[in-house]
């Protein structure tokens, strides 16, 4: 067996183990809540010694960011699919509604805000999260039908995404219902305001 074949096998095995750890983390997060995720609990679920996880994730925050990055990928894919299914004229509404629905249910994304460092760093987990966030912003920009090729257009997409995220957090906490504002009504107003800008 050549060195490159052995190296490829090791990489595949490492990726498979990492995927297994993430799946165990998702099980623990579903059972105990993403905010209550612990490396010890994930290790127990995965059948590893707690120290073994440190070879894949430096701490709970990195693990949580990896889960949230996976969820962001799912959001971007679903937004693109919803926009494609909607056809001309309804793409932004369809992508926005899909994003709001998924963000409302994605506890890992909500919990990841506390896991992100207050000063941008360069950890692999943070880079992965940022890359997946960019994919969501691009899906939103594409659904708007306009290219975000200027700083102003990019700012508009970020503001729109921030408003969607805020609506999702309020819906997740039950605040929209408590205030008597249906999410679809607020989403329609948000789209109307930003459709001109995007």
N, C-alpha and C positions, 0 to 999 in steps of 0.2 A: 504494500500500500504506500503510495507516495505521500509526501508531506502535505501537499495541497489537499489531497483527499481526506487525510486525517484532520486537517484544519477545518475543512468544510463540515465534516461530521461533528467536530467539537462545536462549531458555530450553530449548527442545526440543533444539537443537544442543548446548548445554552439557551437558544431562542425558545425551544420547547419547554424547558424548565421555567423560563421567565413567563411564558404564556400560562403555564400551570399555576404559578404564583399569583399572577393577575386574576385568574379565574377563581382561585381560592379567596383572594382579597375581595372579589365581587360578591362571593357567597357570604363572607363575614360582614361586608358593608350592608348587604340586604337584610341580614339577620339582626345586626347590632346598630346600624346606621353608619354612614360614611365618616361622620365626625368622631365616632367612637372606635374607628379602625385602629388596631394595634399590630405591630409586627409579630408579637408573641401569638396573638389570636390567628393571624394569617398563617404563621409557621405551623401552628397546631392543625389548622384546617388542611394545609398542604402536606402534612406529614414530615416536616423538616424540623431540625433544631433551629431555634430562633436565630442563632449566629449565621446560619446558612443563607438567610435572606440578605444579609449585609453584602454579600457578593453580587447582588443584583440591584439593591436599593440601599442608599446610605441611611435612610430614615423613613419614618411614616409619611412625611411630606412628599418625598420623592415617589413613594408608592401611590399615594393619593393623586399626585399629578399625572402619573402614568395611567391610572384608571380614568381620570377626567379627560386625558388626551384621547384615549380610545372612544370615550363617549362623544367628544367633539367630532371625531371622524365620522361617527354614526350620524350626528346632527348634519354635518356637511353633505353626506351622501343622501340623506333623506330630503334635505332642502333641494338639492339638485334634481332628485327624482320627482318631487312634488311640483317643482317649477316646470319640468319637462312635461309632466302629465297635464298641467293646467293649460298649456298653450299660450298663445299671444294674448296680452292684456291682463292675464290673471296670474302671471308668474310670481310677481313680488308678493301678492296676497297669499298664494299657496305656500311659497317658501317661508314667509313670515309666520303663518299659522302653524306650519310644521315645526319650525324652530321653537315657537312659544310652547307648543305642546310637549316637545321633547325636553326643553330646558326646565319646564315646570316639574317634570318627573325625574330629572337627572340629579340626584343628590350628590353624586361625586363632583359634578361641576360646581355646584353651590359650595360644597366643602373645600374645593380647591382654592377658592379665593383666600382662605386663611393659610393655605399651604404655600402660596406664592411668596417669595421674599419681597420685602418692602422696597428693596433696591434691586433692580434687574441684575441678575448674575449670569453665569454661563454654565450651569449644571446641565447635563444631558436631559434630565427630566423637564427642566424649564424650557429648554430649546424645543423639545418635542411638543410640549403643551403650546408654546407660542406658534409653532408651525401648524399645528392642528387648528388653532384659533384663526390663523391667517386663512386657512382653507374654508372655514365658516364665513369669514368676511368676504372672501372671493365668491362663494356661492350666493351670498346676499347681493353682492354687487352685480353678478351675472344675472340674477333673477330680476334686478331692477331694469335690465336692458341697456344700461349705460356703463361704459368703462370707467373704472376708478383710476384714471391715468393722470390725475392732478392731485396735488396735496389737498385742495378743497374737496374734491370728490371723495377722496379717501377718508377725510375727516367726517364727511356726511355719512359714509357707511359705518364708521366706528360709532358715531352718535346714534344711528338707527339701531345698531346691534346692542349698544348699552341700554337703550330704551326697552328693547325686547327682553334683555336680561333682567332689567328692573321689574318689568311686568311679570316675568316668570317667577322672580323671587317673591313678589307680592302675592301672586296666585298660589304659590307653593305654601306660603304662610297663612293662607286663607284671608288675607287682607282685602283682596278685590271683592270677594263675596261679602265680607263684613261691611265694606263701604258701599256695597250695592252697585258695583261697576262690573258688568260682564266683560270677560277678557276679549270676546270678539268685537264688542263695541269699541273698546280702547284700541285694539289692534287696527280696526278700520280707520280710526282717527289718526293713528300714528302713520299708517300707510299714506293717507291723504296728505298729511303734512310733509312727509319726506319724499313722496313720489315726485314732487316738483324738483326737489333738490338732488335726488340720486340720479 
